[in-house]
């Protein structure tokens, strides 16, 4: 017996788990990050074609985060009830539908609907995959495998930059979304047909029992000790890299459309490398007996430093500033394997989707609020002044610093746990 059938009997391991589980789910996460980041490249074209303001652009792009976040708690229940394979393969079809609506949309509201459906459809991109990782890989390897997986999202972010800009020499942004719709259906079918089931992947619980598990997560002091620093730092990285890095490069650093796309490619590469490095560092730290909590406490201030340098406009055209930002932006994602370990296999889906819900609501807030702040300034020939971005980014950083203070206050409790 070979392939998925053998794997379903528990025989998969090593390369089989990578090929049959990791790579199909990675395809979905690759697309989720591509969808998340693509508006940073096409923002100028959207604005020109539809006459959008900065507030419109921020709201339109952030709609992805709103539906993504709103579905996280139901997603956790579905993952723990039906398993990641069935849930993710169905959800991706909603993303494909959203991409079709976005491609044919002629108004802001129609694009909002398409973008919202995309967010719903890729809502399981990371959490379904983390659930699959918990099922198929040993616990000691979770931080490393999670880091490698998040790096696949970075590849999606890279694909959303210069490759999309080059594609739009031959295609319109609408045709790009038609292609993405087709790819999304293909990945959904791959997950459904290739990924095997695994014992323990689905739990036979009633809805009432599942809701009781959700309540258990939200009542946990451990959850709330880690949640603010996790959701407010990770979401800042998603919100700024996924949209406002592009306009900043154009308005503050002075890049043209091609230069902006090229810079965004390097920025996304920083996300890919950083995610992989964080996973490797966490793996080595655990082998050396250094807890993940300490790695988070050391790494998050580096992310703060990156934001301070951007706010101060240190070498805006140097090419290293925003890659440093993305290199350090996902340090707090090390909390996800901590939640899986703390709450156990039965609650891992609901625990991780609970924190993911908070993170994506925060990303929606960041991304929309930056547009609102920018509109307090009058653009000159479509260009916002540097102080507009400084004000918006400083407000984002202030919230993260407060969350880090909360984390330090609860550090003794986290160490004991």
N, C-alpha and C positions, 0 to 999 in steps of 0.2 A: 504494500500500500504506500503510495507516495503522495506528494503535494498536499493540498488542503485537507484531504481526508486523514492522512497520517498526522498532520499537525493537530487536527481536532481531537485526536486521541491523546494529546499531550506529548507527542514525539518531537515536536518542533523545538529547536534550540539553536543558538548561534546564528549562522548565516540564514537558516530557514526562517527564524523569527524576524530577521532583518528584511528578507525578501518578501515574505508573505504578509507581514504585519507592518513593520516600520515604513517601508517604502510606499505602499498604497495609502496609508494614513498621511504620510509626508506629502503626497501629492495634493491632498485636500488642504493641508496647512499651507503649502506653497501658494495655492490659489487664494486662500483667505488673506494672506499678507499682500498678494498682488492686488486684489480688490481693495484692500485697506489703504494701500499706498499710491495707487495709480492717479488719484486726483491731484497729487502734488505736481505731477508732470502735465496733466491736461487742464489744470486750473485756468490758465490764461485763455485757452480755447473755449472752455465752458463759459467763462466770464464774457468773452467777446460774442459768442453765439447767442447767449440767452440774456445778456445784460445784467449779470448778477452783481450784487454788492458783496463786500467782504463778509457781512453778516449772513447773506444768502449762501455764499460759498461755504462758510463754516458750518452752518446748519445742515446744508445738503450733504456735506461729507460726513458730518458727525452723526447723521441718521443711521449710518452703519452701526455705530457704537450703541445707539439707543436700543434698537431691536436686539442686537447681540446681547446686551446686558440684561434686558427684560426677560430673555428666554433662558438665562443661566440656571435658575432654580428648577424649572420644569425639565431642563436638559439633564441636570444631575439625577433627578428621579428617573427619567427615561433611561439614562446610561446604566444606573444600578438595577433597573427592572428588565431591560431588554438587551443590554450589552452594546458596546461601541460600534460593532459592525453594522447592525441593522439601523441604528439611530443615525449614524453619519451618512450612510448611503442614501437615506431618504431626505435628510436635511439639505444635502448638496443640490438636490433637484429644485428646491426653492431658490437657491442662489442662482442657478441657471435661469430660472424664470425672471428673477430680478434683473439679471444682466440683459435679458431680452427687452424688458420694459425700459431700462435705462437707455439702451441703444436706440429705441424708437421714440423716446420722450421728447416733447417739443416745449415743455414748460417746466418751471422749477418744481411744481408739485408732482408732476409725473416722474421726474427724476428722483424726487424724494421717495416716492413709493418704490421705485426700482432699487434705490440704494438701501432702503429699509429691508426689502426682501433679501437682498444680498447679505446684509448683516445677520438676518435670521438664518439664512441658509448655511453660512459658515460659522454659526455660533458654536458648533461642536468641533471645529477644526483642531483646537488645542486640547480641550477637555476630553473628547472621545479618544484622542490619541494618548493622553496621559493615562486614561483608564485602561487602554490596550497595553501600554507599557507596564502598568502595575500587574496586569494579568500574565504577560509573556516574558518579562525580564526579572532577574533576581533583585531583591530590594537594595542590595549593596551597590547596584549599578544604576539605580533610578536617577540620581543627579546627573551622571554622565550621559545616559541615554536621553534624558529630558533636554540637556544642553545641546546635544547633537540634533535633537528634533527641532528645537527652537531655531537652530541655525538654518534648518530647511525653510523656515519662515523668512529668514533673512535673504535666502536665495529668491524667494518670491518678491520681496521688497526690491531686490536688485533688478529682477525682470520687469518691475513696474517703472523703471527709470529710463536709462539710455536705450534698452531694447524697445520699449514702447515708443520712445521718441523717434527712433529709426523706423519702426513699423509705420508711424504716421506720415512718413514720406510717401508711402504707397497707399495707406488706408486712412480713413477718417477715424475720429475717436469713437464714432458710432459702430463702425465696422470692427474696431478692436474689441468692443464689448460683445459683438456677435461671435467672434472667435472665442472669447473667454467663456461664453455660454456653452459652446460646443465642448470645450475642454472640461468644463465642470461636469457635464453629463458623462463624459468618458471616465473621469475619476470616480464618480458615483458608482458606475457599473463595475469598475475594477474592484472597489472595496466590497461591493456586494458579492461578486463572483470569485474573488481570489482570497480574501481574508477568511481564515477558518474561525469557527466558534471555539470557545475555550471554557472548560468547566469552571464555574464561578463567575463567568462573565455576565450572567443574568441572575437576579434574585427574585424569588417568588414571594413578593410582599404586596400587601394591599396598599391602596393609596393612603389610607390612614397611617399605616406603619411607616410608609416612606416620608410623609409629612412630619411624623414624630422624629424621624432621623434628621430632617432639615432643621427642626426646632432644636434638637440636641446640638447641632453644629453652631447655630446662632446663639445659644446660651453659653457656649464654652468661653471661659476667660482666656484660654490659650488662643482661640481664634481671634479675639479682639485685641490681644496683645500684639499680634503680627499684622493684622489686616490693614491698619492705616498706612504704615510705611510701604507695605506691598502694593496696595492698590494705587496710592497717590504717586509713587515713583514710576512704577511700570506704565501707568496710564499716561503720565507726562511724556515718556518716551514714545509711546504709540501715537499720541495726539500731535506732537510737534513734528516728528519724523514723517508721519503719515500725511501731513498737509502743509503745515506752516514753514517747514524748512525750505520748501521750494520758493514761495513768495519772498522769504527773507533773503535767500540767495540772489533773487532778482532785484529786490528793492534796496537792500542794505549793501550786499557785496557787489552788485552791479553786473551780474552775469546775464547773458542773453539766454534764449530758450534752449539752445543746444548746450551751452556751457552749464546751465542749471541742471539739465538732464544728466550730463556727465558727472557733475558734483554729487547729485542724488544717487548715482550708481555707486560711487565711492562710499557715500554715507551708509547705504544699504549693505555694502560689503563689510563695513565696520560692525553692523548689527549681526551679520552672519558669523564673523570671526569672534566677536565678543561673546555671543551666545555659546559657541563651542568652547572658548577659553574658560568661561564661567563654569561650564559643566566639567571640564577637565580639572580646573582648580578645585572645585568642590569635591570631586572624586579623590584627588590627591590629599586634600585636607582631611577627609574622613579616614583615609588610610593612615594618616599621621596622627589620628586622634583629635583633630581640630574640629569642633562642632560647626555645623552650617550656620548657626546663629552668629558665630564670630565672623565668618566670611561675609555675611550680610552686613554686619556692623562696620567692617572695614571697607567694603566695596561701595556701599551707597554714598558715602561722602565724596568718592571720586566722581560719581554722577553729578553731585551738586557742584563740584569744581568745574565740570564741563559746561554746565549751564551758566555759571558766573562768567566764564570766559566768553561765552556767546553774548551775554548781556553787555559785557564791557567792550565787545567788538574787537577782541584781540585777534589780529591777523585774519580779517574776515575772508580774504581771498587766498589764504594760505593752504587750504585744502585739507587740513588736519582737524579743524575745530569741531565740525559736526560729526566726522567719524569717531572722534573721542567721545562725543555725546552718545552715539549709538553703541560704541564699544562697551560702555558702562551702564547702559540704560536698563538692562534686564537682570542686574544683580539680585534684586529682591524676588525674582522668580524662583529662587532657591527655597522660598517658603512653600512652594507647591509640594515637593517631595516630603517636606516636614509635616504638612497637613495629612498626606497619605499615610505616613508612618503613625502619626498621633491618633487618627480616627479609625484606621484599619481599612481592610479591603471593602467591607460591606458599605462603609460610608464615604469611601474615597471620592466617588463621583460627586456626591452632594457637597462634600467639604471643598473640593477644588472649584466646583462651579459657583459656590457661594462667594468665594474670594474673587473669582473671575467676574461675577456680576458686579461687585463693587468697583473693580478695576475699570470695567468698560463703561459703567455709568460715569465714573470720574473722567474717563477719556472723552466721552460725549461732552461733559461739562467744560473740560479744558478746550477742546477743539472749537466748540461753539462760542465760548466766552472770548477767546482770542480774537475772533472775527468781530464781536461786538466792541471790544476795546479798540481795535484798529479803526473802526468807523467813527470814533470820536475825533479822529484827524481827517482832514480833507486831502485825498490823494491828489498829487500833481501829475497829470498825464498817466494816471493809473498806478502811480508809485507812492506807497506810504512812507513817511519819514522814519528814520531809525528809532527815534524816541517812542514811537507808537509800539514797535516791537519790544523795546526795552520795558515799557510799562506792562505789557501783557505777559512777557516771560518772567518778570520779577514777581508778579502776582502768583504765577504757577509755582515758582520756586519757594515762595513764602509758605504755601500750604504744605509742601513737601518737608520743609524744615520743621514745621510744627509736628508732622507725623513722625519724623525721626526722633524728636524729643520724647514723644509718647513711647516709641520703641525703646529708647534708652531707659526710660522710667520703669518699664516692665522687663528689662533684660534679666534681672535676677530670677524672676519667675520663669522666663523662657529657658534659662540655663538649667533650672531644677527639673523642668518638664523633660 
